[in-house]
Amino acid sequence: MHVGELPDPEPGPGEVRVRVTVSGVNPGDTKKRRGWLGSSTPYPRVVPHSDAAGIVDAVGKGVDAHRVGQRVWVYGAQSYRAFGTAAQYTVVPDEQAVRLPGHLGDELGASLGIPGITAHRAVFADGPVDGRLVLVHGVLGGVGSLAAQLARWSGATVIGTVRRGGDLDGVDPAVVSHAVALDTDDPAAAIRSYAPDGVHRVIEVSLSANADLDNAVTAPDAVIAAYGTQADRTELPFWPLLFNNVTVRLLGSDDFPAEAKRQAARALTAAAATGDLTVDIGDRYPLEDIAKAHDRVDAGGRGRVLITVSS
């Protein structure tokens, strides 16, 4: 990565330009740089990052001029595009700059994009969860924590898992009704003690690691919504899942339907506005230290990693 100067971008038809205040760093941003799974970029130069918060300062043809001056949060800036949010300015389609309520901070806004939209799709792609039991693996993670909050906000009872018993103290009991550590002797029995008839929805961070556990705790006609796995070729207990009529939904956030992204943006903003959605902010870096921020994301750990771009 190189930090330098580029000409200010200009919005085209249907686009807005956002003066970025905070840029969010996601694992997907660092994976793209590494050529993960053989991926490559069709662009000779890429300004990374898809998520941000900032202020609309210019609009293209066909966009309401009253948008200028609005505080917004941005998603998908570098999804199939060359110029993301790790810069003073970014240009995105109008609908991808979502109005940010005045009482919400830029840090929260810059944390809603990829993890929030993924979480929303995982929870709601297969219907409402009001009155349902939702199991969220990795409930302290970026996607998992937002999925748990969205499910609770929508009337579900949330069961969350963490890797180790020592992590249980970090779980918010106002959101997660029951928490289970996966290093316990029998996590399936622990989950079943809270869901004797099985859970209706599983939000899955590591399908390869948890496939047998999920099979043991799902109710008939349940959905396993997976946005991650550790093994590229993941094995499943096929026949038990089949006889239970379990749906396995795989989630790739860049390619969600446009309407699903719009629905997620509306719901995320609404939940955040009422205080029902918060984000654990981790480390912050100035733009010139972007490489350190990427190293921090690759190293893992709790909390959202942010780049402070401008005040």
C-alpha positions as CSV (number, residue, x, y, z in Angstrom):
1,M,0.0,0.0,0.0
2,H,1.1,3.5,-0.7
3,V,-0.3,6.7,0.8
4,G,-0.3,9.7,-1.6
5,E,-2.3,12.2,-3.5
6,L,-4.9,11.7,-6.2
7,P,-7.2,14.2,-7.9
8,D,-10.5,14.8,-6.1
9,P,-13.1,12.5,-7.6
10,E,-16.2,14.0,-9.3
11,P,-19.7,12.4,-8.9
12,G,-21.3,11.2,-12.1
13,P,-25.0,10.9,-12.8
14,G,-26.9,9.4,-9.9
15,E,-23.8,9.6,-7.6
16,V,-22.8,11.7,-4.6
17,R,-19.4,12.6,-3.3
18,V,-18.7,12.1,0.4
19,R,-16.1,13.9,2.4
20,V,-15.0,11.0,4.5
21,T,-14.5,11.5,8.3
22,V,-14.1,7.8,9.3
23,S,-13.3,4.8,7.2
24,G,-14.1,1.3,8.4
25,V,-11.6,-1.6,7.9
26,N,-13.1,-5.1,7.2
27,P,-11.4,-8.5,6.9
28,G,-12.6,-8.5,3.3
29,D,-10.5,-5.4,2.6
30,T,-7.3,-7.2,3.7
31,K,-8.3,-10.4,1.9
32,K,-8.7,-8.6,-1.4
33,R,-5.2,-7.2,-1.0
34,R,-3.8,-10.7,-0.4
35,G,-5.5,-12.2,-3.5
36,W,-7.5,-14.5,-1.3
37,L,-8.9,-17.6,-3.1
38,G,-7.2,-16.4,-6.2
39,S,-9.1,-13.2,-6.4
40,S,-7.5,-10.3,-8.4
41,T,-8.5,-6.8,-9.1
42,P,-9.3,-5.6,-12.7
43,Y,-8.1,-2.1,-11.7
44,P,-4.5,-0.8,-11.9
45,R,-5.0,1.1,-8.6
46,V,-7.4,0.6,-5.8
47,V,-8.3,2.8,-2.9
48,P,-9.5,0.3,-0.4
49,H,-12.4,0.0,2.0
50,S,-16.2,-0.2,1.5
51,D,-17.5,1.4,4.7
52,A,-17.4,5.0,5.9
53,A,-19.1,7.9,7.5
54,G,-18.9,11.5,6.3
55,I,-20.7,14.4,4.7
56,V,-22.1,14.7,1.2
57,D,-20.4,17.7,-0.4
58,A,-21.3,17.3,-4.1
59,V,-23.9,15.5,-6.1
60,G,-24.1,14.4,-9.7
61,K,-26.8,14.9,-12.3
62,G,-30.2,13.6,-11.2
63,V,-29.5,13.7,-7.5
64,D,-31.4,16.0,-5.1
65,A,-29.1,19.0,-4.4
66,H,-30.5,19.1,-0.9
67,R,-28.3,16.1,-0.2
68,V,-25.3,18.4,0.0
69,G,-24.4,18.9,3.7
70,Q,-26.1,15.7,4.9
71,R,-24.2,13.4,7.3
72,V,-24.2,9.9,5.9
73,W,-22.9,6.4,6.3
74,V,-21.6,4.7,3.3
75,Y,-21.6,1.0,2.2
76,G,-20.2,-0.8,-0.9
77,A,-17.9,2.0,-2.0
78,Q,-15.2,-0.5,-3.2
79,S,-17.6,-3.3,-4.2
80,Y,-16.7,-3.9,-7.9
81,R,-15.3,-0.3,-7.9
82,A,-11.8,1.0,-7.8
83,F,-12.1,3.9,-5.3
84,G,-13.2,3.1,-1.8
85,T,-13.3,5.1,1.4
86,A,-9.7,5.2,2.5
87,A,-9.4,8.7,1.3
88,Q,-10.6,12.3,2.0
89,Y,-13.3,11.8,-0.7
90,T,-15.2,8.9,-2.1
91,V,-17.9,8.8,-4.8
92,V,-20.8,6.3,-4.5
93,P,-24.2,5.8,-6.0
94,D,-26.8,8.0,-4.2
95,E,-28.6,5.2,-2.4
96,Q,-25.3,3.9,-0.9
97,A,-24.9,7.1,1.1
98,V,-27.5,6.6,3.9
99,R,-28.5,9.6,6.0
100,L,-27.0,9.3,9.5
101,P,-29.3,10.6,12.3
102,G,-27.7,13.6,14.0
103,H,-27.3,12.0,17.4
104,L,-25.3,9.1,16.1
105,G,-21.5,9.2,15.9
106,D,-19.4,8.8,12.8
107,E,-17.7,5.8,14.4
108,L,-21.0,3.9,14.5
109,G,-21.8,5.0,11.0
110,A,-18.5,3.7,9.6
111,S,-19.2,0.3,11.3
112,L,-22.5,-0.5,9.7
113,G,-21.7,-1.4,6.1
114,I,-20.3,-4.9,5.5
115,P,-20.9,-6.3,8.9
116,G,-24.3,-4.8,9.4
117,I,-25.7,-5.6,6.0
118,T,-24.3,-9.2,6.3
119,A,-25.9,-9.5,9.8
120,H,-29.2,-8.3,8.5
121,R,-29.3,-10.6,5.6
122,A,-28.3,-13.6,7.8
123,V,-31.1,-12.8,10.3
124,F,-33.9,-11.8,7.9
125,A,-33.4,-13.4,4.5
126,D,-35.6,-16.3,5.4
127,G,-38.4,-14.4,7.0
128,P,-39.3,-12.7,10.3
129,V,-37.7,-13.9,13.6
130,D,-40.3,-12.5,16.0
131,G,-40.9,-15.2,18.7
132,R,-38.2,-17.4,17.3
133,L,-35.0,-18.9,18.8
134,V,-32.0,-17.6,17.0
135,L,-28.5,-19.1,17.7
136,V,-25.7,-16.6,16.9
137,H,-22.2,-18.1,16.8
138,G,-19.3,-15.7,17.5
139,V,-21.7,-13.4,19.2
140,L,-18.9,-11.0,20.2
141,G,-17.6,-10.6,16.6
142,G,-18.4,-7.9,14.2
143,V,-21.2,-9.6,12.3
144,G,-22.3,-11.8,15.2
145,S,-22.8,-8.9,17.6
146,L,-24.9,-7.0,15.1
147,A,-26.9,-10.1,14.2
148,A,-27.7,-10.7,17.8
149,Q,-28.9,-7.1,18.3
150,L,-31.0,-7.1,15.2
151,A,-32.6,-10.4,16.1
152,R,-33.4,-9.2,19.7
153,W,-34.7,-5.9,18.3
154,S,-37.1,-7.9,16.1
155,G,-38.5,-10.0,18.9
156,A,-36.3,-13.1,18.8
157,T,-34.8,-14.9,21.8
158,V,-31.1,-15.0,21.2
159,I,-28.7,-17.7,22.2
160,G,-25.1,-16.8,21.6
161,T,-21.8,-18.7,21.6
162,V,-18.3,-17.7,22.3
163,R,-15.1,-19.6,21.8
164,R,-13.9,-19.8,25.4
165,G,-15.5,-19.7,28.9
166,G,-13.4,-16.7,29.7
167,D,-15.3,-14.7,27.0
168,L,-18.7,-15.1,28.6
169,D,-18.3,-12.0,30.7
170,G,-18.2,-9.9,27.5
171,V,-21.7,-11.0,26.4
172,D,-24.5,-8.5,27.0
173,P,-27.4,-10.1,28.8
174,A,-29.8,-7.4,27.6
175,V,-29.3,-8.8,24.0
176,V,-28.3,-12.4,24.5
177,S,-30.7,-14.4,26.7
178,H,-28.4,-17.4,27.0
179,A,-24.6,-17.7,26.3
180,V,-22.7,-20.9,25.7
181,A,-18.9,-21.4,25.5
182,L,-17.9,-23.8,22.7
183,D,-15.0,-25.1,24.9
184,T,-17.5,-26.6,27.4
185,D,-17.7,-30.4,27.5
186,D,-21.0,-30.6,25.6
187,P,-22.0,-27.3,24.0
188,A,-24.9,-29.0,22.1
189,A,-26.5,-30.2,25.3
190,A,-26.0,-26.7,26.8
191,I,-27.8,-25.1,23.8
192,R,-30.5,-27.7,23.9
193,S,-31.2,-26.9,27.5
194,Y,-32.3,-23.5,26.4
195,A,-33.9,-24.8,23.2
196,P,-35.3,-28.3,23.8
197,D,-37.2,-28.3,20.5
198,G,-34.2,-26.8,18.6
199,V,-33.3,-23.4,17.3
200,H,-35.1,-21.9,14.3
201,R,-32.2,-19.8,12.9
202,V,-28.4,-20.2,13.1
203,I,-26.1,-17.3,12.3
204,E,-22.9,-19.1,11.4
205,V,-19.4,-17.7,11.4
206,S,-17.6,-21.0,10.8
207,L,-19.7,-23.6,9.0
208,S,-16.9,-26.2,8.8
209,A,-16.2,-26.0,12.5
210,N,-19.8,-26.0,13.7
211,A,-21.7,-28.1,11.1
212,D,-22.2,-31.1,13.4
213,L,-23.1,-28.9,16.4
214,D,-25.6,-27.0,14.2
215,N,-27.1,-30.3,13.1
216,A,-27.5,-31.3,16.8
217,V,-29.4,-28.2,17.8
218,T,-31.6,-27.2,14.9
219,A,-35.3,-27.6,14.8
220,P,-37.1,-29.1,11.7
221,D,-37.3,-26.5,8.9
222,A,-34.6,-24.4,10.5
223,V,-32.2,-22.2,8.5
224,I,-28.4,-22.1,8.9
225,A,-27.2,-18.8,7.5
226,A,-23.4,-19.0,7.0
227,Y,-21.2,-16.1,6.2
228,G,-17.9,-17.8,7.0
229,T,-16.1,-21.1,7.1
230,Q,-12.6,-22.3,7.9
231,A,-12.3,-25.0,5.3
232,D,-12.8,-24.0,1.6
233,R,-14.4,-27.4,0.9
234,T,-16.8,-27.7,3.9
235,E,-18.3,-31.1,4.9
236,L,-21.9,-31.3,6.1
237,P,-23.9,-34.0,7.9
238,F,-26.0,-34.1,4.8
239,W,-28.6,-36.8,5.5
240,P,-29.5,-35.7,9.1
241,L,-29.9,-32.1,7.8
242,L,-32.0,-33.3,4.9
243,F,-34.4,-35.3,7.0
244,N,-34.8,-32.3,9.2
245,N,-35.5,-30.2,6.1
246,V,-32.8,-27.7,7.2
247,T,-32.0,-24.9,4.7
248,V,-28.3,-23.9,4.4
249,R,-28.0,-20.3,3.2
250,L,-24.6,-19.0,2.1
251,L,-24.0,-15.3,2.3
252,G,-21.6,-13.2,0.2
253,S,-22.2,-9.6,1.0
254,D,-20.9,-8.0,-2.2
255,D,-23.5,-9.8,-4.2
256,F,-26.7,-9.5,-2.1
257,P,-29.6,-8.2,-4.1
258,A,-29.8,-4.4,-4.3
259,E,-33.2,-4.4,-2.6
260,A,-31.9,-6.5,0.3
261,K,-29.1,-4.0,0.8
262,R,-31.6,-1.1,0.9
263,Q,-33.8,-3.0,3.4
264,A,-30.8,-3.6,5.6
265,A,-29.7,0.0,5.4
266,R,-33.1,1.2,6.5
267,A,-33.3,-1.3,9.4
268,L,-29.8,-0.7,10.6
269,T,-30.3,3.0,10.7
270,A,-33.7,2.6,12.5
271,A,-32.3,0.3,15.1
272,A,-29.2,2.5,15.7
273,A,-31.4,5.6,16.0
274,T,-33.4,4.1,18.9
275,G,-30.3,2.9,20.7
276,D,-30.9,-0.8,19.9
277,L,-27.8,-1.2,17.9
278,T,-24.3,-0.4,19.1
279,V,-20.8,-1.3,18.0
280,D,-17.7,-2.2,20.0
281,I,-15.0,0.2,18.7
282,G,-11.5,-1.1,18.9
283,D,-8.4,0.6,17.5
284,R,-8.3,3.8,15.5
285,Y,-5.5,4.9,13.2
286,P,-4.7,7.9,11.1
287,L,-4.9,7.5,7.3
288,E,-1.1,7.4,7.0
289,D,-1.0,4.3,9.2
290,I,-3.4,2.3,7.1
291,A,-1.0,-0.5,6.8
292,K,-0.9,-0.9,10.6
293,A,-4.7,-0.9,10.6
294,H,-4.8,-3.8,8.1
295,D,-2.2,-5.7,10.1
296,R,-4.5,-5.2,13.2
297,V,-7.5,-6.6,11.3
298,D,-5.4,-9.6,10.1
299,A,-4.3,-10.3,13.7
300,G,-7.9,-10.5,14.9
301,G,-9.2,-9.4,18.2
302,R,-12.2,-7.6,19.5
303,G,-13.6,-4.3,18.3
304,R,-14.1,-2.5,15.0
305,V,-10.9,-1.1,13.4
306,L,-11.3,2.4,12.1
307,I,-9.3,5.0,10.1
308,T,-9.7,8.6,11.1
309,V,-9.6,10.6,7.8
310,S,-10.7,14.1,8.7
311,S,-12.6,16.0,11.3
